[in-house]
Amino acid sequence: MLHFAYDGSIHGDWVARYAMRMATRLPEPRLQVLHIRDGQRSDSVLEKGLARIESECASLSVPCELAVHPARGGVAATLLRLVPQRRDHYLVCGTRARHRGRGFLAGTVSQQLLREGRCQVLSLRVIQPGLLGGPRSFLVPVSGRPEGIQVGLPFLRLLVPESAHLEVLLVRRMSRQRFRGISHQEAAHVIQRGESYVRGIEQSLSTELHMPIGRLDAAVVLSDDLPKEIVIQANKAKSQIIYMGASAVSLRQRSVYGSPIEQVLRSASCDIAIYGTPS
């Protein structure tokens, strides 16, 4: 079952379209919309928003359950009590629509949910509402960890339509000094090792998503600036969404402007989906 944490905002309406489309791809389509009262939205605004979601779910033939609960111990804590801690339950939420010096993710309910790691959480920032929650070109940055993309597969299966195109990106990050002084031979060696890794990721995604290899591309690049490189590659590939993981370490960072996730959220011109990864 898919659960959607709805805050009643316009950005929440845009994120809702992702949640609804993802719910259609469940073995048993069903969406539970959860609103936790925190005094940020009037009853009239909330009722209109919930009515729109219910109507759109009906048009997609997705059974929809609307639930409004008071906040007890905070919005994130209330959501975690309401969503079963099971692998077949998914929780979708949104980032801030505007950072206004606070960051898009830092200090939000989404960050708390991702940091807790007690259920499968996906946080979305929607920049292109005209996609209606149905992007078809994905940039999937991977970190080079042994588990590859396995942690991100549950949500990716629900996000990716049959006709999608995916580009897997591995950025080999190094210090500025080493990056500037690296020889051509050493750079080629690092890239060659990375290509072996991403080929395994490609094969895994092709199998798990039932996607022909022809709709999968991969790139390995060297850089001294990981967030900048992700944004550059997303622009080059004309990606409609960046699907990236957030480690426990990155979610604990206090500096908004020093956080790689915040830098991507701030600079990217496409939608961004963030899933949690273990530390």
C-alpha positions as CSV (number, residue, x, y, z in Angstrom):
1,M,0.0,0.0,0.0
2,L,1.2,3.5,-0.7
3,H,0.7,6.3,1.8
4,F,1.0,10.0,0.9
5,A,1.7,12.7,3.5
6,Y,-0.4,15.6,2.2
7,D,0.3,19.1,3.6
8,G,-2.5,20.9,1.8
9,S,-0.1,23.1,-0.2
10,I,0.1,23.7,-4.0
11,H,3.4,21.8,-4.0
12,G,1.6,19.0,-2.1
13,D,-0.9,18.9,-4.9
14,W,1.9,18.4,-7.4
15,V,3.6,15.7,-5.3
16,A,0.1,14.0,-5.0
17,R,0.2,13.3,-8.8
18,Y,3.4,11.3,-8.3
19,A,1.8,9.4,-5.4
20,M,-1.3,8.6,-7.5
21,R,0.6,7.3,-10.5
22,M,2.9,5.2,-8.3
23,A,-0.2,3.7,-6.6
24,T,-1.4,2.5,-10.1
25,R,1.7,0.3,-10.4
26,L,1.2,-1.5,-7.1
27,P,0.1,-5.2,-7.4
28,E,-3.1,-4.1,-5.6
29,P,-3.5,-0.3,-6.4
30,R,-4.5,1.6,-3.3
31,L,-3.6,5.1,-1.9
32,Q,-4.0,6.4,1.6
33,V,-3.8,10.1,1.9
34,L,-2.7,11.3,5.3
35,H,-3.0,14.8,6.6
36,I,-1.6,15.7,10.0
37,R,-3.1,18.8,11.4
38,D,-0.4,21.4,12.3
39,G,-2.4,24.6,11.9
40,Q,-0.8,25.5,8.6
41,R,-3.9,25.0,6.4
42,S,-7.5,26.2,6.9
43,D,-10.2,23.6,6.7
44,S,-11.6,25.0,3.5
45,V,-8.3,24.8,1.7
46,L,-7.6,21.3,3.0
47,E,-11.1,20.0,2.0
48,K,-10.7,21.4,-1.6
49,G,-7.3,19.8,-1.9
50,L,-8.4,16.4,-0.6
51,A,-11.5,16.5,-2.9
52,R,-9.2,17.1,-5.9
53,I,-7.0,14.1,-5.0
54,E,-10.0,11.9,-4.5
55,S,-11.4,12.9,-7.9
56,E,-8.1,12.3,-9.7
57,C,-7.8,8.9,-8.0
58,A,-11.2,8.0,-9.2
59,S,-10.2,8.9,-12.8
60,L,-7.1,6.6,-12.4
61,S,-9.2,3.8,-10.9
62,V,-7.2,3.9,-7.7
63,P,-9.1,3.2,-4.5
64,C,-8.4,6.2,-2.2
65,E,-8.7,6.6,1.5
66,L,-8.5,10.1,3.1
67,A,-7.5,10.4,6.7
68,V,-7.0,13.5,8.8
69,H,-5.3,13.2,12.2
70,P,-4.1,15.6,14.9
71,A,-0.4,15.9,15.4
72,R,0.7,14.0,18.5
73,G,4.4,14.5,19.3
74,G,5.0,16.2,15.9
75,V,4.0,15.5,12.4
76,A,6.8,13.1,11.5
77,A,6.2,11.0,14.7
78,T,2.5,10.9,14.0
79,L,3.1,9.7,10.5
80,L,5.5,7.0,11.6
81,R,2.9,5.7,14.0
82,L,0.3,5.5,11.3
83,V,2.3,3.9,8.6
84,P,3.0,0.1,9.1
85,Q,6.7,-0.6,9.3
86,R,6.6,-3.2,6.5
87,R,8.4,-3.6,3.2
88,D,5.1,-3.5,1.2
89,H,4.1,-0.1,2.6
90,Y,5.5,3.1,1.0
91,L,5.4,6.7,2.3
92,V,5.6,9.6,-0.2
93,C,6.1,13.2,1.0
94,G,7.4,16.5,-0.3
95,T,10.2,18.9,0.3
96,R,9.7,22.6,0.8
97,A,8.7,24.4,-2.4
98,R,11.0,27.3,-1.7
99,H,14.1,27.2,0.5
100,R,14.2,30.8,1.6
101,G,17.6,30.3,3.3
102,R,16.4,27.2,5.2
103,G,17.1,24.6,2.5
104,F,14.6,22.5,0.7
105,L,15.0,19.4,2.9
106,A,16.7,20.6,6.0
107,G,14.5,20.7,9.1
108,T,11.4,19.4,7.2
109,V,9.1,16.5,8.1
110,S,10.6,14.7,5.0
111,Q,14.1,14.9,6.4
112,Q,13.0,13.5,9.8
113,L,11.2,10.6,8.1
114,L,14.2,9.8,5.9
115,R,16.6,10.1,8.8
116,E,14.5,7.8,11.0
117,G,14.8,5.0,8.4
118,R,11.9,3.1,9.9
119,C,9.9,2.8,6.7
120,Q,10.4,3.2,3.0
121,V,10.3,7.0,2.4
122,L,10.5,9.0,-0.9
123,S,10.7,12.8,-0.7
124,L,9.9,14.8,-3.9
125,R,10.6,18.3,-5.1
126,V,8.4,19.1,-8.1
127,I,9.7,21.8,-10.5
128,Q,7.8,20.7,-13.6
129,P,4.2,20.2,-12.5
130,G,3.2,19.9,-16.2
131,L,4.7,16.3,-16.1
132,L,1.7,15.4,-13.9
133,G,3.9,13.0,-11.9
134,G,4.8,11.0,-15.0
135,P,8.4,11.7,-16.0
136,R,9.9,9.5,-18.7
137,S,13.6,10.3,-18.6
138,F,15.5,9.6,-15.4
139,L,19.0,10.3,-14.1
140,V,20.0,7.8,-11.5
141,P,23.3,8.8,-9.7
142,V,24.9,5.8,-7.9
143,S,27.6,6.0,-5.3
144,G,29.8,3.0,-6.1
145,R,28.7,1.1,-2.9
146,P,28.6,-2.7,-3.2
147,E,24.8,-3.0,-2.9
148,G,24.5,-0.8,-6.0
149,I,20.9,0.4,-6.6
150,Q,19.2,-2.3,-4.5
151,V,18.1,0.1,-1.8
152,G,16.5,2.4,-4.3
153,L,14.7,-0.3,-6.3
154,P,11.3,-0.4,-4.4
155,F,10.3,3.1,-5.3
156,L,12.0,3.0,-8.7
157,R,9.8,0.1,-9.7
158,L,6.8,2.3,-8.9
159,L,8.1,5.5,-10.6
160,V,9.4,4.1,-13.9
161,P,6.8,3.6,-16.7
162,E,7.4,1.0,-19.4
163,S,8.5,3.5,-22.0
164,A,11.0,5.3,-19.7
165,H,14.7,6.0,-20.4
166,L,17.2,5.8,-17.6
167,E,20.8,7.1,-17.4
168,V,22.9,5.7,-14.6
169,L,25.6,8.1,-13.4
170,L,28.7,7.3,-11.4
171,V,30.7,10.3,-10.3
172,R,34.2,9.4,-9.1
173,R,34.8,12.2,-6.7
174,M,38.3,13.3,-5.8
175,S,40.0,16.3,-4.1
176,R,40.4,19.4,-6.2
177,Q,44.2,19.1,-6.1
178,R,44.1,15.5,-7.3
179,F,41.5,16.3,-9.9
180,R,43.6,19.1,-11.4
181,G,46.8,17.0,-11.5
182,I,45.5,13.6,-12.5
183,S,47.2,12.1,-15.5
184,H,45.3,10.9,-18.6
185,Q,46.4,7.3,-17.9
186,E,45.3,7.4,-14.3
187,A,41.9,9.0,-15.2
188,A,41.3,6.3,-17.8
189,H,42.0,3.6,-15.3
190,V,39.6,5.1,-12.7
191,I,36.9,5.4,-15.4
192,Q,37.4,1.9,-16.6
193,R,36.9,0.5,-13.1
194,G,33.7,2.6,-12.8
195,E,32.4,1.4,-16.1
196,S,32.6,-2.2,-14.9
197,Y,30.5,-1.2,-11.9
198,V,27.8,0.7,-13.8
199,R,27.5,-2.2,-16.3
200,G,26.4,-4.3,-13.4
201,I,23.9,-1.7,-12.3
202,E,22.6,-1.5,-15.9
203,Q,22.0,-5.3,-15.9
204,S,20.4,-5.2,-12.5
205,L,18.0,-2.4,-13.5
206,S,17.2,-4.2,-16.8
207,T,16.2,-7.3,-15.0
208,E,14.4,-5.7,-12.0
209,L,12.5,-3.2,-14.1
210,H,11.9,-5.5,-17.1
211,M,13.5,-2.8,-19.3
212,P,15.5,-3.5,-22.5
213,I,19.2,-2.5,-22.2
214,G,18.6,-0.2,-25.1
215,R,16.6,2.2,-22.9
216,L,19.5,2.3,-20.3
217,D,22.6,4.4,-20.6
218,A,25.5,4.9,-18.3
219,A,28.1,7.5,-17.7
220,V,31.2,7.6,-15.5
221,V,32.8,10.9,-14.8
222,L,35.6,12.3,-12.6
223,S,34.9,15.4,-10.7
224,D,35.8,17.5,-7.6
225,D,32.2,18.7,-7.2
226,L,29.7,15.9,-7.0
227,P,26.4,18.0,-6.8
228,K,27.5,20.2,-9.7
229,E,28.3,17.2,-11.8
230,I,24.9,15.6,-11.1
231,V,23.2,18.8,-12.3
232,I,25.4,19.1,-15.4
233,Q,24.7,15.5,-16.4
234,A,21.0,15.9,-15.8
235,N,21.0,18.9,-18.1
236,K,23.0,17.1,-20.8
237,A,20.7,14.1,-20.7
238,K,17.6,16.3,-20.6
239,S,16.4,14.3,-17.6
240,Q,13.0,15.1,-16.3
241,I,13.8,13.7,-12.8
242,I,16.9,12.9,-10.7
243,Y,16.4,9.9,-8.6
244,M,19.0,9.9,-5.8
245,G,19.7,8.4,-2.4
246,A,20.4,10.3,0.8
247,S,22.7,8.6,3.3
248,A,22.2,8.8,7.0
249,V,25.5,10.9,7.2
250,S,24.2,13.4,4.6
251,L,20.9,13.8,6.4
252,R,22.6,14.7,9.7
253,Q,24.6,17.5,8.1
254,R,23.8,20.9,9.8
255,S,25.1,23.1,7.1
256,V,22.4,23.8,4.5
257,Y,24.7,25.2,1.9
258,G,27.4,22.6,2.4
259,S,25.0,19.7,1.9
260,P,25.3,17.9,-1.4
261,I,21.6,17.1,-1.4
262,E,20.6,20.7,-0.8
263,Q,23.0,21.8,-3.6
264,V,21.3,19.5,-6.1
265,L,17.8,20.6,-4.9
266,R,18.8,24.2,-5.2
267,S,20.5,24.0,-8.7
268,A,18.6,21.3,-10.6
269,S,16.0,22.4,-13.2
270,C,14.1,19.1,-13.1
271,D,12.1,17.2,-10.5
272,I,14.1,15.4,-7.8
273,A,13.2,12.3,-5.9
274,I,15.2,11.4,-2.8
275,Y,15.1,8.0,-1.1
276,G,16.9,6.9,2.1
277,T,19.9,4.7,2.2
278,P,21.5,3.0,5.2
279,S,24.6,4.5,6.8
